[in-house]
Amino acid sequence: QVSWLGYPNTTGVETIQYRITDAIADPPGTSDPFYTEKLIRLPHCFLCYSPPEIAPDISELPAKKHQQITFGSFNNITKTSESVIRAWCHILNQVKNSQIILKSIAFADPETKKRYLDLFQKYGVEPERVILKKRTASPEEHLGLYNEIDIALDPFPYNGTTTTCEALWMGVPVIALRGDLHCSRVSASILTHTGLAHLIAETPEEYVDKAVSLARDLNELSEFRKNIRGLMQGSTLCNPEIFARDMESALRSMWTAWCKQDPTSTTQTEPGEHMTSTDMSNATHPEEKTNAALLLNRKGEELFAAGNIQEAAQLFEQAIALDPGCATAHNNLGVLSYHGGQLDKALQCFRKALEINPEDRAAIDNLGDILQAMQTLAPQQETNPERSAKGAAAAPILDREKTLTEIKKFPFWYHKIELPDGIVTPGWAPINPAAYRIPEDLTGKRVLDVGAWDGYWTFEALRRGAKEVIAIDDFSDYLGQLQESDRKAWATFDFCKRQLGYDDQRCKRFDMSIYDLSEETFGHFDIVFFFGTLYHLRHPLLALDKLAAVCDQEIFVETAILDDYSPYRGGLGQGYPGSNQMVMEFYPGSEYGSNDSNWWAPTLYCLINMLHAAGFNNCRGWKLTKNPKELPHCRGFAYGNKASSTA
């Protein structure tokens, strides 16, 4: 039996063998003596947060509107001891004209309200600076109250959990004090796995200092509100796929260990213990090897979480030796290699993981991260013989000078495409191919490329092993303002197709509107690319419905987004941060980028929800650039699939 979420302590029950946690909430060697259960530490956060769909937009910083800093805590007030009130008063006394909002069901009782107001007054904070609110009428109203708070203060020694996540999602940074027990380290785990470890204090004095320092930096608070939802959406805390993989691996290792026990043996495995790596290495049957490899991988993840990098790497290598098809072990070894500066080895590991399981989203994301780190974007990578072998056509022998002359004849190039003999077309897009997070291995896939233009992603899909790619574009519709003399996209597409040696059997292109797309036209596709097109469409929901009807597996979308840019709100840095409401702007003229074919733009969160509304599951999004400095970098990505929802 296994204990997990909702009770932050040991059960003390001998028949419960395991407890699921992580290395931040329960550090190895420190927490273990306090549990009768064996602690199983997930490699990421021990919980997964699904942001509430009913959450309102994040407002502008309350301090700028009211000319005063407002601290707050919406935790159950029973978590708040006098020592916590004392620390909060130290903060309030150092931040001039500040106030604090506390919300708890207990404040419906007048005596409770008086007790806490008296405590604040005891440490020098007048009652008028303390606002006590009781339970709200609805969850929407509860979440909306966060728009009155600039900084959230986490109680100690019993931290918030859902409250911490909600505050962050509503744009409010949470100052937390890391303690010695699980209940006092939950916020530290949440913040660490969201990339916000700088908000964690190690002492009460540092807790006060961090809150006071942050209160004096209104620009940082404003930036936090703009960026936090994108940061959370891209974190492991809000990634159900990674969490499900971690949880499945943990449960599988427990089950396998239990199955390996011999009730008649005097040396049977004790409840809650793993088999040793030596025992697992002696496995001979294929199924035994697979299970043993998973156990080794699981143990390696525990060692990695505990900081034992070298030992973890050895176990991942043993797992691979036992079962070369253990994709998770390849991915984990890649992560260790990456952290150790062995980028080539890490790249090889991530590619191997994707060769085994092309749908491994963690490996896809890791591959994208390392390619960015190596500054090895697609054009340079294609010169690698090992990488270009999969799906590559037999390139024709080129007359280099003649090819360069022909390239210059085209009046406009959008895509930067590498041709044989080191020739690269003079386009500029895509800005960062790795950011698109396309699987490295598309072997056997049937791909639809909508808005193909010069064909970068068509040819990239073929190079990655796609069985067939259908490219469509319609310049008279969603790019309708281009003059005929400049409409050279199919000419450049055909030119690159010839240079790369692809035939019509694998690569076809059609001049057609997305609105004419149907199952009868081309049948179904495994993967759909939909890049740089959505914001040119007058009927975006209809277009997504059309794509959902022909997509059997995955869709990847890239478009202009409002998170960082709005012509109506003042340009760069004045957009709408991603939120739980469908936010979009429409442009009747050429307001966006001085281009009257840019009809509209959504926020990143709106884009994700549109994809979900069209019938895709497990939808998520991310941004091209965290803080873009120019309009072409204000782009967002969304991913969805047809698998069962894990959210």
C-alpha positions in Angstrom: 0.0 0.0 0.0 1.1 3.6 -0.7 0.5 6.9 1.0 0.7 10.1 -1.0 -1.1 13.4 -1.2 -3.2 15.1 1.5 -1.5 13.9 4.7 2.0 15.4 5.2 3.3 12.8 7.7 3.9 9.1 8.3 0.9 6.9 8.8 2.7 4.8 11.3 0.9 1.8 9.8 3.1 -1.2 9.1 0.9 -2.4 6.2 1.6 0.8 4.3 5.0 0.2 2.8 5.6 3.3 0.7 5.1 7.1 0.7 5.4 9.2 -2.5 7.3 12.5 -2.2 10.2 14.3 -3.8 13.8 15.2 -2.8 12.9 18.8 -1.9 9.9 18.0 0.3 11.7 15.1 1.9 15.5 15.3 1.5 17.3 11.9 1.4 18.9 11.0 4.7 17.1 13.7 6.6 13.4 12.8 6.4 13.6 9.0 6.2 13.9 8.3 10.0 10.6 10.1 10.6 8.6 7.6 8.5 7.6 4.0 8.9 7.1 4.0 5.1 9.9 3.8 2.6 10.0 7.2 0.8 9.8 7.0 -3.0 11.0 10.3 -4.4 9.7 11.4 -7.8 12.4 13.0 -9.9 10.2 16.2 -10.2 7.6 17.6 -7.9 5.5 15.1 -5.9 2.3 16.8 -7.1 0.9 18.2 -10.3 -1.1 21.4 -10.5 -3.9 21.9 -13.0 -4.7 25.7 -13.2 -8.5 26.4 -12.7 -10.3 27.2 -15.8 -12.5 29.7 -13.9 -9.6 31.9 -12.8 -9.9 35.5 -13.9 -7.3 37.6 -15.7 -4.3 38.8 -13.7 -4.8 42.5 -13.0 -2.2 45.2 -13.0 -0.1 45.4 -9.9 -2.3 46.6 -7.0 0.6 48.6 -5.6 0.6 50.8 -8.7 -3.1 51.3 -8.5 -3.4 52.0 -4.7 0.0 53.4 -4.1 0.7 50.9 -1.3 2.0 47.4 -1.0 -0.5 44.7 0.0 0.7 41.5 1.5 -1.7 38.5 1.9 -2.3 34.9 2.9 -5.4 32.9 2.1 -4.3 29.8 4.1 -6.4 28.3 6.8 -5.7 30.6 9.7 -5.0 27.6 12.0 -1.7 27.2 10.2 -0.7 30.7 11.5 1.0 30.7 14.9 2.1 33.8 16.9 5.7 33.4 15.5 4.3 33.8 12.0 2.3 36.9 13.0 5.4 38.3 14.6 7.4 37.8 11.3 4.6 39.3 9.3 4.6 42.3 11.6 8.3 42.8 11.1 7.7 42.9 7.4 4.7 45.4 7.7 6.7 47.6 10.0 9.6 47.9 7.5 7.4 48.6 4.4 5.8 52.0 4.9 2.1 52.3 4.4 1.7 48.6 3.7 -1.3 46.4 4.6 -2.1 42.7 4.8 -5.2 40.7 3.7 -5.9 37.4 5.5 -8.7 35.2 4.3 -10.1 32.2 6.3 -13.5 30.7 7.2 -12.6 31.2 10.8 -12.9 35.0 10.5 -16.7 34.5 10.4 -16.3 34.3 14.2 -15.9 37.7 15.9 -13.8 36.4 18.7 -11.3 34.9 16.3 -11.1 38.2 14.4 -10.4 40.0 17.6 -7.7 37.6 18.7 -5.7 38.0 15.5 -6.1 41.8 15.4 -4.8 41.9 18.9 -1.8 39.8 17.9 -0.9 42.2 15.1 -1.3 45.2 17.5 0.9 43.4 20.0 3.8 43.6 17.5 3.1 47.2 16.4 0.7 46.9 13.5 -2.6 48.9 13.8 -5.9 47.0 13.2 -6.7 49.3 10.2 -3.7 47.8 8.3 -5.1 44.3 8.7 -8.0 43.2 6.5 -9.7 40.0 7.6 -12.0 38.3 5.1 -14.2 35.2 5.6 -15.1 32.6 3.0 -16.2 34.0 -0.4 -19.4 33.1 -2.2 -17.7 31.3 -5.1 -14.3 30.0 -6.2 -14.2 32.7 -8.9 -14.6 35.4 -6.2 -11.9 33.7 -4.1 -9.4 33.7 -7.0 -10.3 37.3 -7.8 -9.2 38.4 -4.4 -5.6 37.7 -5.4 -5.9 40.7 -7.7 -5.8 42.8 -4.5 -2.5 41.3 -3.3 1.1 42.2 -4.4 3.0 39.6 -2.4 1.8 36.4 -0.7 3.3 35.3 2.6 3.4 31.6 3.2 2.7 30.4 6.8 5.2 28.2 8.7 5.9 25.6 9.8 2.8 24.4 7.9 3.0 25.7 4.3 0.3 26.2 1.8 -0.1 23.7 -1.1 -3.1 24.6 -3.3 -3.0 28.1 -1.8 0.6 28.5 -3.0 -0.2 27.3 -6.5 -3.3 29.5 -6.7 -1.3 32.6 -5.6 1.3 32.0 -8.2 -1.2 31.4 -11.0 -2.9 34.7 -10.1 0.4 36.5 -10.5 1.3 36.8 -6.8 4.9 35.8 -5.8 5.0 33.6 -2.6 7.7 34.1 0.0 8.2 30.8 1.8 10.4 29.6 4.7 11.9 26.2 4.2 11.6 24.0 7.4 12.7 20.6 8.5 9.5 18.5 7.9 7.4 17.7 4.8 4.6 20.1 5.9 7.1 22.9 6.1 8.8 22.2 2.7 5.9 21.8 0.3 6.0 25.4 -0.9 9.8 25.0 -1.3 9.1 22.1 -3.6 6.5 23.9 -5.6 8.7 27.0 -6.0 11.8 25.0 -6.9 9.9 23.1 -9.6 8.5 26.3 -11.0 11.9 27.9 -11.3 11.2 30.3 -8.4 13.7 29.0 -5.8 14.9 32.6 -5.2 11.6 33.1 -3.2 12.6 30.5 -0.6 14.1 31.6 2.7 16.2 29.4 5.0 15.7 31.4 8.2 12.9 33.7 9.6 15.2 36.7 9.2 15.8 35.9 5.5 12.0 35.4 5.1 11.4 39.0 6.4 14.3 40.4 4.3 13.1 38.7 1.1 9.6 40.1 1.5 10.8 43.6 2.3 13.2 43.6 -0.6 10.6 42.4 -3.1 8.1 45.0 -1.8 10.6 47.7 -2.8 10.9 46.6 -6.4 7.6 47.3 -8.2 9.1 46.6 -11.6 10.0 43.1 -10.6 6.5 42.6 -9.2 5.0 43.8 -12.4 7.2 41.6 -14.5 6.3 38.6 -12.3 2.6 39.2 -13.1 3.3 39.3 -16.8 5.4 36.2 -17.0 4.3 33.8 -14.3 1.6 31.9 -16.2 3.9 31.2 -19.1 6.6 30.1 -16.6 4.2 27.8 -14.8 2.8 26.3 -18.1 6.3 25.4 -19.1 7.3 24.0 -15.8 7.2 20.3 -14.6 4.7 21.4 -11.9 2.0 21.9 -14.5 3.1 19.1 -16.9 0.7 16.2 -16.4 2.6 14.0 -19.0 5.8 14.2 -17.1 4.1 13.7 -13.8 2.1 10.7 -15.1 5.4 9.2 -16.3 7.1 9.7 -13.0 4.1 8.3 -11.0 3.8 5.3 -13.3 7.4 4.5 -13.0 7.3 4.7 -9.2 4.2 2.5 -8.9 5.6 0.0 -11.4 8.9 -0.3 -9.4 6.9 -0.9 -6.2 4.8 -3.6 -7.9 7.7 -5.3 -9.5 9.6 -5.4 -6.2 6.6 -6.9 -4.5 6.2 -9.5 -7.2 9.9 -10.5 -6.8 9.4 -11.4 -3.2 9.5 -15.1 -2.3 7.2 -15.6 0.7 8.9 -19.0 1.5 12.4 -17.6 1.4 14.2 -16.6 4.6 16.0 -13.9 2.6 12.9 -12.3 1.1 12.9 -8.6 0.4 11.5 -6.6 3.4 8.4 -4.5 2.8 9.2 -1.2 1.2 12.8 -2.1 0.0 14.0 -2.4 -3.5 16.0 -5.3 -4.9 19.7 -4.6 -5.2 21.3 -3.7 -8.5 23.2 -7.0 -8.3 20.0 -9.0 -8.1 18.5 -7.1 -11.0 21.6 -7.6 -13.2 21.2 -11.3 -12.9 17.8 -11.2 -14.6 17.7 -13.5 -17.7 14.1 -13.7 -19.0 13.2 -10.8 -21.3 10.3 -9.7 -19.1 12.6 -10.0 -16.0 15.2 -7.8 -17.8 12.6 -5.2 -18.7 11.3 -5.1 -15.1 14.8 -5.1 -13.7 15.8 -2.2 -16.0 12.8 -0.2 -14.8 13.8 -0.8 -11.2 17.4 0.3 -11.9 16.1 3.4 -13.7 13.8 4.1 -10.7 16.7 3.8 -8.2 18.9 6.0 -10.5 16.2 8.7 -10.4 16.2 8.5 -6.6 19.9 8.8 -6.4 19.8 11.7 -8.9 17.2 13.5 -6.8 19.5 13.0 -3.8 22.4 14.6 -5.7 24.4 11.3 -6.2 25.0 12.0 -9.8 27.8 9.4 -10.5 26.0 6.6 -8.9 22.8 7.5 -10.7 24.6 7.5 -14.0 25.9 4.0 -13.3 22.4 2.7 -12.6 21.0 4.3 -15.8 23.8 2.6 -17.8 23.1 -0.7 -16.1 19.4 -0.3 -17.0 20.3 0.3 -20.6 22.7 -2.7 -20.7 19.8 -4.9 -19.4 17.2 -3.4 -21.7 18.4 -1.2 -24.5 14.8 -0.4 -25.2 14.4 1.4 -21.9 13.7 4.9 -23.3 13.4 6.6 -19.9 16.8 5.4 -18.9 18.3 6.9 -22.1 16.5 10.2 -21.4 17.7 10.2 -17.8 21.3 9.5 -18.8 21.0 12.3 -21.3 19.9 14.7 -18.5 22.9 13.7 -16.3 25.3 14.1 -19.3 23.8 17.5 -20.0 24.3 18.7 -16.5 27.8 17.3 -16.6 28.7 19.3 -19.7 28.8 16.2 -22.0 26.5 17.8 -24.6 27.3 15.4 -27.4 26.6 12.4 -25.2 23.4 14.0 -24.0 22.3 14.7 -27.6 22.9 11.0 -28.4 20.9 9.9 -25.4 17.9 12.1 -26.2 17.9 11.0 -29.8 18.1 7.3 -28.7 15.1 7.8 -26.4 13.1 9.3 -29.2 14.1 6.5 -31.6 12.6 4.1 -29.1 9.6 6.2 -28.2 9.0 9.1 -30.7 6.1 10.3 -28.5 8.3 10.9 -25.4 7.5 14.5 -24.7 10.1 14.9 -22.0 12.8 13.7 -24.4 11.5 16.0 -27.1 11.7 19.0 -24.7 15.1 18.0 -23.5 16.3 17.7 -27.1 15.1 21.1 -27.8 16.8 22.5 -24.7 20.1 21.0 -25.6 20.0 22.1 -29.2 19.4 25.6 -28.0 22.3 25.3 -25.5 24.6 24.0 -28.2 23.4 26.8 -30.6 23.0 24.0 -33.1 19.8 24.9 -34.8 18.4 22.8 -37.7 20.5 24.2 -40.6 23.8 23.4 -38.8 22.5 20.1 -37.6 21.7 18.9 -41.0 25.4 18.9 -41.9 25.8 16.0 -39.4 25.9 12.8 -41.5 24.4 10.8 -38.6 21.5 13.2 -38.2 20.8 13.7 -41.9 20.7 10.0 -42.7 17.1 9.4 -41.6 14.6 10.2 -44.3 17.2 12.0 -46.5 16.7 11.8 -50.2 19.6 11.1 -52.6 20.6 14.7 -53.3 21.5 15.5 -56.9 24.9 16.7 -57.9 24.7 20.5 -58.0 26.4 23.2 -59.9 27.0 25.4 -56.9 27.4 28.7 -58.8 24.3 28.0 -60.9 22.3 27.2 -57.8 23.4 30.4 -56.0 22.5 32.4 -59.1 19.0 30.9 -59.3 18.4 31.6 -55.6 19.1 35.3 -56.1 16.5 35.4 -58.9 13.7 34.9 -56.4 12.5 38.3 -55.1 11.6 37.0 -51.6 12.7 34.2 -49.3 10.9 33.6 -46.0 12.5 30.3 -44.9 16.2 29.7 -44.3 16.6 26.2 -45.8 20.0 24.4 -46.1 20.5 22.8 -49.5 23.3 20.3 -50.5 26.8 21.6 -50.8 26.4 23.9 -47.8 24.1 26.3 -49.6 21.5 28.1 -47.4 18.6 30.2 -48.8 18.6 33.8 -47.6 15.4 33.7 -45.5 15.1 34.4 -41.8 12.5 31.9 -40.5 12.1 29.9 -38.4 13.9 32.0 -35.8 14.6 29.0 -33.5 13.6 25.6 -35.0 14.3 23.8 -31.7 11.6 25.9 -30.0 9.0 24.2 -32.1 9.7 20.9 -30.2 9.0 18.7 -33.2 9.9 15.0 -32.6 13.3 14.2 -33.9 12.1 10.9 -35.4 9.1 11.0 -37.7 9.7 7.7 -39.3 6.6 6.3 -41.0 4.5 9.4 -40.2 2.1 11.0 -42.6 2.4 14.8 -42.1 0.2 17.8 -43.2 2.1 21.1 -43.4 -0.4 24.0 -43.5 1.0 27.3 -44.6 4.1 25.7 -46.1 5.5 28.7 -47.9 9.1 27.9 -49.0 8.8 24.4 -47.4 11.2 24.5 -44.4 9.0 22.2 -42.2 7.9 20.0 -45.1 11.5 19.2 -45.9 12.4 18.9 -42.3 9.7 16.3 -41.7 11.0 14.3 -44.7 14.5 14.5 -43.4 13.3 13.2 -40.0 11.8 10.1 -41.7 8.2 11.1 -42.6 6.6 8.6 -45.0 4.7 11.4 -46.8 4.2 15.1 -46.5 1.3 17.1 -48.0 2.0 20.8 -48.1 -0.8 23.3 -48.6 -0.9 27.1 -48.9 -3.3 29.7 -50.3 -1.8 33.1 -50.8 -5.1 34.6 -52.2 -6.9 33.8 -48.9 -5.1 34.2 -45.6 -2.1 35.9 -47.2 -4.3 37.7 -49.7 -2.6 41.1 -49.7 0.6 39.9 -51.4 1.0 41.1 -54.9 1.1 38.4 -57.7 4.6 39.5 -58.7 5.9 38.7 -55.2 4.1 35.5 -54.7 7.0 33.2 -55.3 6.4 30.7 -52.4 5.5 27.7 -54.6 8.3 28.5 -57.0 10.8 28.5 -54.1 9.2 25.4 -52.7 9.6 23.5 -56.0 13.1 24.8 -56.4 14.2 23.5 -52.9 12.3 20.2 -53.5 14.4 19.6 -56.7 17.6 20.6 -55.0 16.9 18.2 -52.1 15.9 15.4 -54.4 12.4 14.6 -53.1 9.9 13.0 -55.5 6.2 13.5 -55.8 5.5 10.2 -54.0 6.7 11.5 -50.7 6.3 15.2 -51.2 3.2 16.9 -52.7 2.1 20.5 -52.5 -1.3 22.0 -53.3 -2.5 25.6 -53.7 -5.7 25.4 -51.6 -7.5 27.1 -48.8 -7.5 25.4 -45.4 -11.3 25.9 -45.4 -11.5 23.4 -48.3 -9.6 20.8 -46.4 -11.5 17.6 -45.7 -11.1 13.9 -45.0 -12.2 13.2 -48.6 -9.5 15.5 -50.0 -6.4 13.9 -48.5 -7.5 11.4 -45.9 -6.0 11.4 -42.4 -2.6 12.5 -41.0 -0.5 11.4 -38.1 0.9 14.9 -37.5 -0.2 18.4 -38.5 2.1 21.4 -38.7 0.2 24.7 -38.5 2.9 27.5 -38.3 2.7 31.2 -38.9 -0.8 31.0 -40.3 -3.5 31.2 -37.6 -3.4 35.0 -37.2 -3.8 35.5 -40.9 -7.2 33.7 -40.8 -10.6 35.3 -40.7 -12.2 32.1 -39.4 -9.6 30.5 -37.0 -12.0 28.2 -35.1 -13.3 26.8 -38.4 -9.7 26.2 -39.5 -8.9 24.3 -36.3 -12.0 22.3 -36.6 -10.9 21.3 -40.1 -7.5 20.2 -38.9 -9.0 18.3 -36.0 -11.1 16.3 -38.4 -8.0 15.0 -40.3 -5.5 14.7 -37.5 -5.2 11.3 -35.8 -2.3 12.0 -33.5 -0.6 15.3 -32.8 -0.8 19.0 -33.9 1.9 21.7 -33.5 0.8 25.3 -33.8 2.8 28.5 -33.9 1.4 32.0 -34.2 1.7 35.6 -33.2 0.5 36.1 -29.6 -0.6 39.1 -27.4 1.3 38.2 -24.3 4.1 40.6 -25.1 2.8 42.9 -27.7 -0.4 44.8 -28.3 -0.7 47.7 -30.8 -3.7 49.1 -28.8 -1.9 48.9 -25.4 1.4 50.5 -26.5 3.5 47.9 -28.3 6.3 45.7 -26.9 5.9 44.7 -23.2 2.4 46.0 -23.2 0.5 42.9 -24.2 -1.8 40.6 -22.2 -0.1 37.9 -20.1 -1.6 34.5 -20.6 -4.7 34.0 -18.5 -7.7 31.7 -17.9 -9.9 33.8 -20.1 -10.1 33.8 -23.9 -8.3 37.1 -24.7 -7.7 38.2 -28.2 -7.6 41.4 -30.3 -8.9 42.0 -33.8 -7.3 44.3 -36.4 -9.5 45.8 -39.1 -6.6 47.6 -40.7 -2.8 47.2 -40.5 -2.4 47.9 -36.8 -0.4 44.7 -36.2 3.0 44.8 -37.8 1.9 47.2 -40.5 0.4 44.3 -42.3 -3.3 44.2 -43.2 -3.3 40.4 -43.5 -2.7 40.1 -39.8 -6.4 39.9 -38.8 -6.1 39.1 -35.1 -3.9 37.7 -32.3 -4.7 35.6 -29.2 -2.9 35.3 -25.9 -1.0 32.1 -25.3 -3.7 30.8 -22.9 -6.4 31.6 -25.5 -4.5 29.7 -28.1 -4.2 26.6 -25.9 -8.0 26.7 -25.2 -8.9 27.1 -28.8 -6.9 24.0 -29.6 -8.8 22.2 -26.8 -12.1 23.5 -28.1 -11.4 22.0 -31.5 -11.2 18.5 -30.0 -7.5 18.1 -29.1 -6.4 16.8 -25.7 -3.4 17.3 -23.4 -3.0 20.8 -24.8 -0.2 23.0 -23.6 1.7 26.1 -24.8 5.0 27.9 -24.5 6.6 31.1 -25.8 9.4 31.6 -28.3 11.1 34.2 -26.1 10.5 35.0 -22.5 11.0 38.8 -22.8 11.1 39.6 -26.6 12.7 42.8 -27.7 11.2 42.9 -31.2 7.8 42.1 -32.7 8.8 38.9 -34.7 9.8 37.3 -31.4 6.3 37.7 -29.9 5.3 34.2 -30.9 3.6 31.4 -29.1 3.4 27.7 -29.6 0.7 25.2 -28.7 0.6 21.4 -28.8 -2.3 19.0 -28.6 -3.0 15.4 -29.4 -5.8 12.9 -29.8 -4.8 10.7 -26.9 -7.0 10.4 -23.8 -6.7 13.5 -21.6 -4.3 13.3 -18.7 -5.2 16.7 -17.3 
